[in-house]
Amino acid sequence: MRVSDSTSQALGTAAGQRLPLAPYAVCVLALLAWAPFYFGGNDFFAWAVNAILAGALVFVFEAHIWLRGAVHPVPLERLRAPAWLLACVLMWMLVQIVPGVPPFLQASAWKLASEALSQDLAGSISVNRLAGWLSIMRLLTAAAMFWVCVQLGRSERWGRLLMHGIAIISALYAGWGIASLTLRPGMVLWVAVPSAKGIVTSTFVSRNHYAIFAAVGAIVWLGLLTQAYRDRVSDLSAPWQYRVVRFFETIFGELTPYIAGLVLCVTSLVLTGSRGGLGAAAAGVLTFLLMRGAGARGGYRAVLPIMAALLLAGAVVFFMFGDIVGARLLQQGLGDSGRWAAYASELSAIIANPWLGYGAGAFADIFPIFRTADVGIWGFWDFAHNSYLDALIGLGVPGGLALIAIFVNLAALCCRRAGCRHGGAFPAIGVAVSVAVAVHAAIDFGLEIQGVTLTFMAILAVSVGRSLALRP
């Protein structure tokens, strides 16, 4: 059963009043367009700006609802489990940075520092309280983005607008990256980055971080394209000659912008040369096709023509630009020994303090203690290159698992409606993007880059909002 847009909006207001959502949709898209710009959002300045803008947006939205006497389109009760998990994680992060806790709770680094300085220091569970505060700020920023977007996503109209806006933003950054590779190789914005020469990183410093951003954009474009195709070419009982003609008319007519956006994102993804990014994209695409093929009218036959065309186009793109990926695979294979050695060191850190953790964001402070010679002596590891291990190191096993469970729960909400024949495309996009991000998080730290994080949270929120608006 499909809930109409007017019904959806009525559910979000009281006493017949309608809450104008257009200004909030515009503000969300503006924030999402800005988030990846300043070096992918991986900078203190970007963190501060994003926190201020997202916080202000939530404050105005909540004040507006209160003053209008309206109710939330998606009440907090509908998200009870992830809300409680988030509250517990935030509370634990605050406890970790409280100074002066009993000595048996303090990190041993505080005792060593006190002895070295010959003075008493107010110790805490966290070895770096400033990093803890920054982690809280970034988590709240992501939560604020999710909260506003899930309210907008409850409406079919505004959810569709946001998803299309996110797709366009990803295509613009893909175009920027390809243009930079051609016109300004080795430059990221106004800064020379030698490691970016010969590859696409767009406005991101690392190829791997832009790769997951491009992969997310490609999956969104794929979802929008298949949905648009299914809406336009749905009569499977028509003669095959008619369907063939209609297929080409649609592909080279109404769906051309969708195909252009998808090809642009896929091309930029391949030109990053990121093995992890391509693997994550493949996992997300496969997830989406499995879900929508089963839920589409007519089963897989309804989307088979467009899938065949896209696979052919993808093969052509990879044939033309895939030498960068091929060269990396020949030189380094699917992984490197230093990364696996680092993971072993990180597991040792978790085993040494499994319950309390070392404080959110404190990986860079604690890793040198457990770093082995197998990791190598070169390079500074400021992130774990595995978001799951990073969460377990910082928050401890209970806190880390609670944080991971938030995303699992939200993805599960989308999964329940991803197979719906009417309106299931957006939930399927949410699940597919979650799978891609989850796969990439196992080999890198893209989720710690706010350009990726805020985009992912917006997509997931819209998908959850549409899932809650559908009935099985």
N, C-alpha and C positions, 0 to 999 in steps of 0.2 A: 504493500500500500504506500502511496506517495502523499506526503503532506504538502499542501499548496503553499506558495510563497505568502499569500495573504493570511492564511491560517498561522503560518510560522511567525509572521510579524505580530499578529494579534496575541499570540501566546506570550510575547515579550512585553506587553503593555497591560496596563490596568485601566478599568473604567473607560474603555474605548479609546484611550489616548495612544498615539503612535509616536514612538521614539525615533527621531530622525537619525539614521545611521550613516548617511552619506559622508558627513565630515569626518567621522571616525575611520571609515574605509579609506578615504584620501590620506589621512594622517598615517595610517598603518602602512600604506603603500609607499609613502614618502620615507618613512623610517626604514622600510625594507630596501628601498633603493639606495639609501645612504649607508646602511650597515656594512656592506662588503667594500665600500669605496676606499676608506682610509686603511690601506694595507690589509684588507680582509676583515677589519675590525679587531685585529690583534695588537692593540695598543691601549695604553692607559687612557689617553685622550678619548679614543673611540668608546672605551668602556664607560667613561664618565658621561659623555654626550648621550649614549644609548640609554643609560640608566635614568638620566634626567628626562629625556623625551618619553620613554616608556612609562616611567612613574607618573609624569604629568598627564599622559594620555589616560591611564587608569583612573587617576584622581578626578579628572574632568568627567570621564564616562560615569563613574560611580556617583559623583555629585549631580550629574544630569538626571540619572535614574531616580535619585532620591528627591530632587526638586520637582520632577514631573509626576511623582507618585507611581512610577512604573515598576515593573518587576523584570528581573533578568530573563532574556530569552532562554538561557541555559542556567537554571538555578544551581547553586553550589551543591545541593543535595544530589544532583545527577552525576556529580564527579566526586562523590564522597571518598572513595578509596584513594585516588591519586592526591586529593586535597589533604587527607590525613597523613599520607606518606610524606608529602612535601613539608607539612608542618613539623613532622618528627625530624626530618633531615635538617631543616633550618634550626630547630631547637638544639639539635646535637652540634651543629656547626657553631652556634653561639656558646654552648657549654665548652667547646674545645678552646675558645679564645678567652675564656674568663681567667684573669690572673689571680694568683694566690690560692689555687685549689690545693687540697692536701698533697703532701709530698709523694705519696704512693701513686697518685694520678698524673703527676707532672712528667713530661718527657725528660729523659735523662740528660738531654742537651742543656737544660736549664741548670742542673747541678754542676755540670762541667763548666759552664759559663760563669757561674757564681764563684767557683774555686779559682778559675783563671783570673777573674777580676778582683778577687778578694773582697767581695761584697755580696750581700743577699739580693737576689733578684726574685721578683714575683713570677714564679713559674706557672705554666699552664699545660694543658694536654697538647696543644699545638706548639710546634717548634717555631712557627712564624705567624704571629697574630695578624700582621698586616695582610699577609696572603689570605688568611681566613676571612677578614673583612671584605677583601676584594672578591673572593669566591661567593660570599653571601650576596654582594651587590650584583654580580653577574647572574646568579641563580634567580634572584628576584626580578631582574630585567627580563630573563627568558620567561618566567612565570607571568609577568605583566603582559608580554606580547601574546602568550597563549590565551590569557583570560579575555582580552579584548577580541582576539580573532575567533575564539570559539563562540562568542556572542554574535559576531557578525556571520559566522558560518552557519548558524542555526537558520538563517534566511537563505533560501536558494539563490535569490538575486545577488545578495552581497557576497555569499560564498563563491559564486561563479565569478564575480568581479575580482575578488581577491586572488583566486587561483589563476585567472588569466593575467592579472597584473604581475604575479610572481613569475609566471612563464615569460612574460615580456621582459622583465628585469633580468632574468637569467640570460635571455638572448642578447640583450644589450651588453652585458658584461662579457659574453662570449665574443661578440663582435669587437669589443674593445681589445680583448686579448689577442685575437687574430690580427687586428690592425697594428697593435703594438709589436707583435712578432715581426711584422713586415716592415714597419716604418721606424720603430725604435727598439731594436733587439737589445736585450740585456737591461732594459729600463722598466722599473715598476713605478708608475706615476712619475715623480720627479727624481727618483733615487736610482742610481746604478746598482744593479744586483747581478754580479757575475754568474751566479748559479741559474739565473733565469734566461740566459742567452741561448737562443736556439729552440726554446720551448715556449708554450703558452702558460702564463700564470695570471693573466689579466691584472687585477689590482692586488692580488695576493702575492706574498713573498715566496711561498712554497708551492711547487707544482702540485703536491699531493692535496693540499687544502683547496686549491682551486678545482682540482679534479672532482672532489666529492660535491662541490658546489655545482659544477657543470653537470655531474651525473644526476643530481636532484632536479635540476632544470630540465634535463632531457626526459626524465621519467614523468614530470608534470606535463611537458609537451606531448609525450606519448599518450598519456591518459586523456588529455583534452582532444587529441586527434582521433583516437579510436571512438570516443564518445560522439564527437561530431560526425564521424563517418557512419556510425550505427544509426544516428538520428536521421541521416539523409538517405542512406541506402539500407533499407530494412525489409524490403519485399523479397523474400527468398523464394516465393512461389512464381515470380515472373520468369519468363524465358531467359535462358542464359545469355542470349545475344543482347537483350535489353540490359541485363545486369552488367555486362562487360562495357557497353557504351556508357551506362550511368556511372560506372566505376571511374572511367577516364575523365568523364565530364566533371565529376566531383573532385578527383585528385588534382586536376589541372585547372580547377576553377575555385570553388568555395573553400577548399581545404589547403590551398597553396600557402597561406600565411602560417598555418600549423606545421606544414612540412618544412617550410623555410626555417622556422624557429627550432624545430627538432634537429634538422641537419646542422644548423649553426652550433648548437650546444654539443652535438656528438662530435663534430669536427674539432671544436676547441678541446673537448675531452681527450680525443685521440692525440692531439698535438701537445698535450701535457707530457705524454710519455709515462704517465703514472700507472703502474701495474695494479696497485691497490684500487685506484679510482675506477679503472675499467672493470675489475673484478666485482667491485661493489655495484657498479651500474648494471652489469650483467645479472647479478642476483636480484636487483630491484625490478628490472624489466621482466625477468622470468616469473617473479612473484605476481606482478601485475597481469601478465598474460594468462597465467593459470587461473587467477581469480575472475577476471573479466570474461575469459573464454567460457567458463562454466556458467557465468551469470547472464551473458548476453542473449538476446532473443535469437533463437536458432542455434544456440550453442557456439562451438568454435567456428562453424561455417559462416557465422555472421561477420566475424573479424578476420577470417582467413585471407581474403584478398589483400586487405591493407597490411596485414602482417607480412605476407610474402613480399609486397612492394618495399616495406621498410627494411626487411632483412637484406634484400638486394641492394638498396641504397646504402645500408650500413656496411655491406661488404665492399662496395665501391669506395666509400670514404676511407675504410681501413686500408684498402689496397693503395690508395693515393697518399695517405699520410701516416700509415702505421709503421714506417721504418724506424721512427723514434722509439716506439714500444718494443719492436723487434730487437733493436740494438741493446736495449736495457735487459731484455730477457736473455739474450746471448751472453752478455757480460756478467750479469748478476744472478740470473735464474729467477726463481719466484721469491727469494728472500735473501738475507745476508746473515752471516754468523754473528756479527756484532749485535744485531737486534735481538736474536734469540738468547744470546748471553745476557743482554740487558733484562729481558723478561725473567730469566732465572734469578738475577739479582733482585728484581722487584718482588718476586715471590718470596725470596728470603726476607725482605723487609716486612712483608705482610705476616709471615710466620712469626717473626720476632715480636710483633705487636698487633695481634689480630683483632682485638676487641675495641681498643680505644682509637687506633690510628694515630697519625702524626700531625693531623690538622689539615683541613681543606686547603689545597693550593701549595702545600709544603713539600711537594715532591723534589724540587730542585735543591732544597736544604738537606733532605735526608738521603737522597740517592748516593752521593759520594761515599757515605759510610758503608754501603753494601755493594758498591761497584767493584767488580772483579777485573782481573787482568784480561780476561777473555773479551770484555767489552772494548778494550783498547784504551790507550791513554789520551787519545785526541778527541776533541769535541766536548761541548758542555751540554748535558742532558737536562733541559729545563722542563721537559714533559716526558711522560712515561711511554709515549708512542703506543699506548693502549689505554683507551679511556676506562675500561673496566678495572684494570690493575691500578690505574691512577685513583679511581674512586675508592677502591679497597685500601690502598695505602693511606690516603688522606683521611677517610672517614671511619676506617676500620671495617671489618667484614659486615657487621649488622647495618651500619650506616650506609656503606657502599651498596649493599644489596637492596636496601630501601630506596636509594636513589635510582638504581636500575629498574626496580619494580614499578616506578612511576611511569616510565616510558613503555614498559611491557603492558601495563594495564591500559594505557591510552591506545596503544596499537591493537590490543585485543578488542576494545570497543569498536574500532573501525573494522576489524576482521569479521565481526558478526554481521555487518551490513554490506561488505564488499561484494557479495554475490547477488545482491538485489538487482533484478533486471531493470528496474526504474530507479535511478538515482544512486546506484552503487558505484559509479565511476570514481567519485571523490573519496569515499572510504577506501576503495582499492588503491588509489594514488597514495593515500596516507600510509597504508600498510606497506606498499612497495618502497616508498621513500624511507620508511622506518627500517626495512630490511637492508636497504643500501647503506644507510647511515650506520646501522648496527654492524654490518660486515666491515665497513671501513674503520669503525671505532676499535676493532680488534687489532688493527695494524698501524694505526696512527692516531693523532689527537685532533681531528677535524672538529669534533664537538666542543673543543676549547676555543675555537675561533668563532667570534660572534657573528661574522658574516654568514657562516654556515649555521650556527645555532639558532639565530633568530629566524632565518628562512625556514629551517626545519620545523621550528615551533609553530610558525604561522601555518604551514601546510598541514601539520598534524592537527592543529586546532580547528581549521576549517573542515578537515575530514571528520573529526570527532563531532563537530557541530552538525554536519550533514547526517552523520550516523544516528545521532540522537533525534533527528527530525524524521527518520524513516521508521517504518514498522515492517516486520518480517511478512 
